[in-house]
């Protein structure tokens, strides 16, 4: 939403009230969680800005600091440009929403991100996008070809 920062209150929330600390985070929320929420919300907004979205079929997650079984994810039904730090939901490894929200979890997002967060605990942020360039490469029979210096630098990192 124009004029609304990623770390500001959401559209249905008061900008400042007794439940908010001076740095904008809700009372009872750790500084680490708030920082992860702000970073993740900014990543969503950047994806929207650069056109790396596919309505609600793309998602980014962040491991919830201080836990090994929960992560932050976009709520189902919100566009990337609408996401703020306070609108992100906490999901556990069973897919249960652990935070108060009027939205449910994005099932596809949970399945993909839950499996990766469980299998790779050293990762903090995971991004799944459908950028037009990524989709174009994925549609090729042989994927990304080693046809340029840039392609060669990432060949060993890609998985299809």
N, C-alpha and C positions, 0 to 999 in steps of 0.2 A: 504494500500500500504506500503510495507516495507520502513522503514526510514522516513515515513511521520507521524508526530504527529497529534493528534486529534484537536489541536488548531492551527495548521499551515494552510497555504494557501492551497486551493484545487489544483488539478493537472493542472487546466487551469488558475491559478491565479499567479501573481507575488508574491514572498515571502515577499517583502517589497516595498511599494510604498507610494505615498503621501496620499492615502486613508486609511492608516493603522496607528494606534497609536503604541507606543513602546511596549505595552503589547500584541500586535497582533490583537486587536479587531478593526473592521472598525470604522472610524470616524462617529460619530452620534449614535453609539450603546452604550447603557448603560453598565456599568460594570456588573450589575446584569444579563442582558440578555447574555452577553458574558460568564459569569461563568456558567449559565444554559446550554448554547450551548456546552461548553467544557465538562461539566459533562455528558450531554446526549450523546455526541459523544463518550466519554470514555465508557459509558454503552453499546453502540452499538458494539464497538470494543471488549469489554469483552465477550459479547454474541457470537460474531464470534469466538473468541479464544476458548471458552468452547463448541462450537458446538450447541448453543441454537438457531439456525436459521433454517428457512425453506424457503430458497431462499429469496423472498421478501414478504412472507406471515406472517411474524411476525413483530412487531413494538413496539417502546417505544416512549413515548411522555413526554414533560415537559411543565407545564403551563408557559406561557410567563410572567416573572416577571413584576409586575405593571399593569397587565390586568386581567380581569375576563372572557374574551371571546375569547382569542387566546392562541394557544399552538404551541410548536415546534414539528415537526414530520419528519421522514425520507422521502426524496423525492422518488416517485415511480420510480423503475428501478435501484436503487443503492443497491449493496450488503453491508452488515453491515461492512465489513472490508474496504470499500471505504469511509465511512462517516466521514466527518470532521465537526468541529463546523460551518464553513462557508457554508457547503453544506446543512445543515438542513433548512427546510422551515417553515414559520409561516403560520398557518391555522386559520381562524376564525370559529365561531360556525356554520356557514352555509357551511363550506367546501371550502371557497375561499382562494386561496394562496395569502397571503398578502406581501410576500417578492419576490424580484427578483430572479428568478430561471429558469433554462431551463427545469425543471422537474415539473410534476404535483403532486398533493397529492395522496397518497395511499388511495383509496376510502374505503377499508375495515378498514384501520387504522383510517381514519377520523370517520367513523360510530361508531366504538368501543370506541375510545378515546374521541371523541366529547361528546358522551352521558355520559361517566363517569366524564369528567371534568365539564360538566354542572351540573350533579346531586350531585357531591361531591367536592365543591369548596375548601375544605381544603387539597385535595390531590395535590401534586406538580409533581410527576412522576408516570407514569403508564406503566407497562410492560406486553406485550402479547407475549408469546413465545410458541413454539411447541417443547420443549425439548423431547428427546426420553423417558425419565422417566415420564414426565407429560403426554405424549400421551399414554404410557403404562397403567398408572393409569386410565386415562379417558376412556380407552377401556374396563375396567372391569365393569361388570353389576352393582356392588355396589360401585364403586369408590374406594377411599382409605379406607382400612379396619383398625380398631383399633388393629392392630396385633403387634405393637411395641411401645416403649416409644416415639420414634420420631414421629410416626403417631399420637399418642394421643395428642401431644403438639400442633398440627395444626388442629385437627378435627373441632373445632369451627370456624375456619377462612375460611374454604373452601366453595366454592359455585360451583355447577355444573349446 
